[in-house]
Amino acid sequence: MRTALLRSLVALVAAALALVMATATAQASVKDKEIDPVFDNPDGDVTIMVTKLTHAQATSRLRAAGITWSSSGNCSDRNNPTCTSFEQVNLTTIQGAETLKSASGCALNITGGTETGHASGTYSHWNGYKLDYSLYSCVGNYIRSRFTYIGGNKWRSGSGNIYFLESNHWDVTYYNCGGC
Protein backbone atom coordinates (compact mmCIF):
# COMPACT_ATOMS: atom_id res chain seq x y z
CA MET A 1 0.00 0.00 0.00
CA ARG A 2 2.78 2.43 0.96
CA THR A 3 4.71 1.61 -2.22
CA ALA A 4 1.70 2.31 -4.42
CA LEU A 5 1.02 5.58 -2.58
CA LEU A 6 4.67 6.60 -2.89
CA ARG A 7 4.68 5.78 -6.62
CA SER A 8 1.51 7.83 -7.12
CA LEU A 9 3.01 10.73 -5.22
CA VAL A 10 6.24 10.59 -7.27
CA ALA A 11 4.22 10.46 -10.51
CA LEU A 12 2.13 13.43 -9.38
CA VAL A 13 5.22 15.48 -8.49
CA ALA A 14 6.86 14.55 -11.82
CA ALA A 15 3.74 15.61 -13.73
CA ALA A 16 3.53 18.90 -11.82
CA LEU A 17 7.22 19.57 -12.44
CA ALA A 18 6.80 18.82 -16.15
CA LEU A 19 3.86 21.23 -16.31
CA VAL A 20 5.82 23.97 -14.54
CA MET A 21 8.79 23.48 -16.86
CA ALA A 22 6.60 23.48 -19.97
CA THR A 23 4.86 26.66 -18.83
CA ALA A 24 8.15 28.38 -17.99
CA THR A 25 9.61 27.35 -21.36
CA ALA A 26 6.53 28.63 -23.22
CA GLN A 27 6.58 31.90 -21.32
CA ALA A 28 10.31 32.31 -21.94
CA SER A 29 9.93 31.64 -25.66
CA VAL A 30 7.19 34.27 -25.93
CA LYS A 31 9.05 36.70 -23.68
CA ASP A 32 12.37 36.22 -25.48
CA LYS A 33 10.81 36.51 -28.92
CA GLU A 34 11.05 40.15 -29.88
CA ILE A 35 7.87 41.07 -31.68
CA ASP A 36 7.55 44.48 -33.19
CA PRO A 37 3.83 44.96 -33.80
CA VAL A 38 4.59 47.45 -36.56
CA PHE A 39 7.00 45.36 -38.61
CA ASP A 40 6.39 41.75 -37.55
CA ASN A 41 3.33 39.67 -38.14
CA PRO A 42 3.16 36.92 -35.50
CA ASP A 43 2.05 33.62 -37.01
CA GLY A 44 -0.62 33.04 -34.41
CA ASP A 45 1.83 31.86 -31.76
CA VAL A 46 1.08 34.87 -29.56
CA THR A 47 -2.48 35.68 -28.56
CA ILE A 48 -3.24 39.08 -27.13
CA MET A 49 -6.56 39.55 -25.40
CA VAL A 50 -8.07 43.03 -25.48
CA THR A 51 -10.88 44.56 -23.48
CA LYS A 52 -13.45 46.42 -25.58
CA LEU A 53 -15.39 49.43 -24.30
CA THR A 54 -18.76 50.82 -25.24
CA HIS A 55 -19.00 54.41 -26.46
CA ALA A 56 -20.46 55.44 -23.09
CA GLN A 57 -17.65 53.75 -21.11
CA ALA A 58 -14.97 55.37 -23.27
CA THR A 59 -16.47 58.87 -23.16
CA SER A 60 -16.85 58.62 -19.39
CA ARG A 61 -13.13 57.89 -19.03
CA LEU A 62 -12.14 60.57 -21.55
CA ARG A 63 -14.33 63.19 -19.87
CA ALA A 64 -12.84 62.34 -16.46
CA ALA A 65 -9.33 62.76 -17.93
CA GLY A 66 -10.18 66.15 -19.47
CA ILE A 67 -9.93 64.88 -23.04
CA THR A 68 -12.41 66.27 -25.57
CA TRP A 69 -13.69 64.83 -28.83
CA SER A 70 -15.44 66.26 -31.86
CA SER A 71 -16.81 65.18 -35.21
CA SER A 72 -17.69 66.97 -38.40
CA GLY A 73 -21.16 65.42 -38.20
CA ASN A 74 -21.70 66.14 -34.48
CA CYS A 75 -22.55 62.47 -33.93
CA SER A 76 -21.22 59.18 -32.56
CA ASP A 77 -22.67 56.55 -34.95
CA ARG A 78 -19.95 53.99 -35.66
CA ASN A 79 -21.34 53.33 -39.13
CA ASN A 80 -21.24 57.00 -40.19
CA PRO A 81 -17.82 58.27 -41.35
CA THR A 82 -18.62 61.86 -40.33
CA CYS A 83 -19.07 60.81 -36.68
CA THR A 84 -16.49 60.14 -33.98
CA SER A 85 -17.32 56.87 -32.27
CA PHE A 86 -15.60 54.94 -29.49
CA GLU A 87 -17.83 51.87 -29.74
CA GLN A 88 -15.60 48.77 -29.46
CA VAL A 89 -12.45 50.82 -28.76
CA ASN A 90 -9.76 48.95 -26.83
CA LEU A 91 -9.40 49.83 -23.17
CA THR A 92 -5.64 50.18 -23.70
CA THR A 93 -6.29 52.73 -26.48
CA ILE A 94 -8.30 54.92 -24.11
CA GLN A 95 -5.68 54.40 -21.40
CA GLY A 96 -3.05 55.45 -23.94
CA ALA A 97 -4.93 58.71 -24.52
CA GLU A 98 -5.15 59.23 -20.75
CA THR A 99 -1.41 58.57 -20.44
CA LEU A 100 -0.58 61.03 -23.25
CA LYS A 101 -2.76 63.68 -21.62
CA SER A 102 -1.27 63.27 -18.14
CA ALA A 103 2.34 62.91 -19.32
CA SER A 104 2.23 65.85 -21.74
CA GLY A 105 -0.05 68.18 -19.81
CA CYS A 106 -1.46 69.20 -23.19
CA ALA A 107 -5.03 69.67 -24.32
CA LEU A 108 -6.19 66.70 -26.40
CA ASN A 109 -9.11 66.64 -28.81
CA ILE A 110 -9.99 63.36 -30.51
CA THR A 111 -11.34 63.67 -34.05
CA GLY A 112 -11.33 60.00 -35.04
CA GLY A 113 -12.14 56.78 -33.24
CA THR A 114 -13.67 53.48 -34.31
CA GLU A 115 -16.06 54.84 -36.91
CA THR A 116 -16.08 53.55 -40.47
CA GLY A 117 -14.14 55.38 -43.17
CA HIS A 118 -10.57 54.76 -41.99
CA ALA A 119 -8.04 52.37 -43.51
CA SER A 120 -8.54 48.69 -42.69
CA GLY A 121 -6.06 46.32 -41.08
CA THR A 122 -5.36 44.48 -37.85
CA TYR A 123 -4.25 47.58 -35.95
CA SER A 124 -6.95 49.85 -37.37
CA HIS A 125 -9.42 52.43 -36.13
CA TRP A 126 -12.30 49.98 -36.64
CA ASN A 127 -10.54 47.32 -34.54
CA GLY A 128 -10.05 49.78 -31.69
CA TYR A 129 -6.30 50.43 -31.87
CA LYS A 130 -6.21 53.97 -33.28
CA LEU A 131 -7.26 57.49 -32.40
CA ASP A 132 -6.88 60.72 -34.35
CA TYR A 133 -5.98 63.94 -32.51
CA SER A 134 -6.28 67.58 -33.51
CA LEU A 135 -3.02 69.29 -34.36
CA TYR A 136 -2.16 71.31 -31.27
CA SER A 137 1.36 72.71 -30.94
CA CYS A 138 1.70 71.49 -27.34
CA VAL A 139 1.07 67.83 -28.13
CA GLY A 140 3.09 68.03 -31.36
CA ASN A 141 6.07 69.47 -29.51
CA TYR A 142 5.73 66.81 -26.81
CA ILE A 143 5.70 63.95 -29.34
CA ARG A 144 8.61 65.32 -31.37
CA SER A 145 10.78 65.97 -28.32
CA ARG A 146 10.04 62.83 -26.26
CA PHE A 147 9.64 60.05 -28.82
CA THR A 148 11.99 58.50 -31.38
CA TYR A 149 11.65 59.60 -34.98
CA ILE A 150 11.43 56.47 -37.17
CA GLY A 151 10.93 58.13 -40.57
CA GLY A 152 7.93 58.89 -42.73
CA ASN A 153 6.50 61.45 -40.29
CA LYS A 154 6.29 58.75 -37.59
CA TRP A 155 7.51 58.73 -34.00
CA ARG A 156 7.64 55.72 -31.67
CA SER A 157 7.07 56.13 -27.93
CA GLY A 158 9.15 54.23 -25.40
CA SER A 159 6.28 51.77 -25.02
CA GLY A 160 6.09 51.13 -28.78
CA ASN A 161 3.01 53.14 -29.72
CA ILE A 162 3.26 54.93 -33.09
CA TYR A 163 2.45 58.61 -33.62
CA PHE A 164 1.96 59.45 -37.30
CA LEU A 165 1.74 63.11 -38.31
CA GLU A 166 -0.72 63.28 -41.17
CA SER A 167 -1.61 66.48 -43.04
CA ASN A 168 -4.29 67.65 -40.60
CA HIS A 169 -4.11 65.39 -37.52
CA TRP A 170 -2.04 62.97 -35.46
CA ASP A 171 -2.95 59.34 -36.20
CA VAL A 172 -1.90 57.26 -33.18
CA THR A 173 -1.72 53.47 -33.01
CA TYR A 174 -1.91 52.13 -29.46
CA TYR A 175 -0.44 48.66 -29.03
CA ASN A 176 -0.57 49.20 -25.26
CA CYS A 177 -1.58 51.82 -22.71
CA GLY A 178 1.72 53.69 -22.90
CA GLY A 179 2.81 53.10 -19.32
CA CYS A 180 -0.49 53.35 -17.49
N, C-alpha and C positions, 0 to 999 in steps of 0.2 A: 504494500500500500504506500509506504513512504517513498519507495523508488519511483513508482508511477507518479506520485505527487511532485517529486523533485524533478522528474523528466518534464512534466507539464509546465512547471515553473520555469525551468531552463528554456523550454521552447517559447514560452510567453515572453520572457526577457529578450531572447534572440529576435523574435518578431518585432517587439517594440524598438529594439536597437536598430534593426534594419529599416523600420519606418522612419525613425529619427534621422538616420543617415541619408535615406533617400530624400526626405524633405529638405535637409540641410544642403544636399548636393543640388537639388532643383532650385532652391532659393539662391544658392551661390551662382549657378549658371545664369539665372535671370539677372541677378545683381551685377555680375561681372560682365555681362554682355552689354556693351555700350550701344544704346539705341538712341539715335537722334531722330525725333519724331518728324523733323522737317525733311531729312535726306534719306532716312531708312524706312523701309516698309516691312515691319515684322511679318513673318510668314505664319501668323496665327499661334506662335509659341508663347506669346505674352498676351494675356487678357487684362484689359483695364476696365474696371467697372466705374461708371459715372452715375452721379445722382442728378436727376432732372428736376427742374423747378417749374411751377406754373407761372404764368405772367404775374399773378397777384403776389406770389411768394417772392419773385425776383424784384418787383417794384417796391415791395415793403422793405427789403434789404437795401436797395439802392437809395430809397428815400431816407432811411435811417443813417446812411453813410454820407448824405449830402450830395449825391450824384443825381443829376437831372437827365432827362431824355426828351427827345422831340422827334416829330415825323412830319414830312411834307403834307401828309394827309390828315394829320391830327387824329390818328387812330392807332389801334393795337392789334388788328386782325392779322394773324400769321399768314394768311393766304392772299394778302393785299400788299404788293410791293411798295406802295406809298406809305405804309404804316411802319411803326417800330414795335416789334413784338419780342417778348421774352419767353413765350410759351415754349417749353421743352429746352430751355437754356441749361447748360451744365452748372451745377452749384459752384464748381471750381472757377468757371468763367466769371460769375458774379463776384466770387471771393477775389479773383484777380483784379477786377475793377475796384473793389474796396481797398485792396492792397496798394494799387497805383494811386488812388486818391489819398490815402493816409501817408504813404511814403513821399509823395511829391508835394503834398499840400496845395495842389492846384485844383481849380474848378474843372469838373469833368461833365461833358454833355454827350450822351450816347445818341447817335443818329441811325444806328443800324444794329439789329439783333438777329432773331431767328426767322424773320419774315422771308417769304419767297422773293426771288429776284436777284439773289447773290449767286456767285459761282458755286458749283457743286463740288463735292469731294468729301473725303473722310473727315478732315478737320475744317468743316465749313460753318457758315452762319447757321444754315438749316439744322445741322447736327449739334448745334449748341456750343461750338468752340470759339466763335468769333464775335467781336463787337466792333463797331465803328464809332470813333470819337470825333467831335468837332475839333478843328484846328485852332487851338489856343496856344499862344506863345509860351506860357508857363509849362504846359505839359510837353510841348515840343522841345523846349530847352532841357527839361528834365530827362526825357528819353535820350536825346543826343549826347548829353553829358554823362549819363550814368550807365548806359548800355553799350554793348559792343557793336560797332558797325560791321555788317557782314556783306555789304554790297547790294546794289539794286534798290536803294532807298529803304533798306531793312536794317533793323537793330535787334539784337538778341539780348534779353535780360539775363541776369545771372541764373535764374531758374529755368531758362530755356524758352520762355515765351517770345513770340516774334511780333515786332512793331513795324508795320509797313506804312510808310508815308506815301499815300496816294495823292492825286491832284488836289482834292478838296476835303480829305479826312485822314485820320489814322485808322488803319485796319489792323486789329490786334488779334492774334491767334493765341489762345490760352490753352496750353497743354497741362497746366497746373495752376494753383492759386497764387503763385508768385511769392511764396514765403509767408502765407497766412498762419 
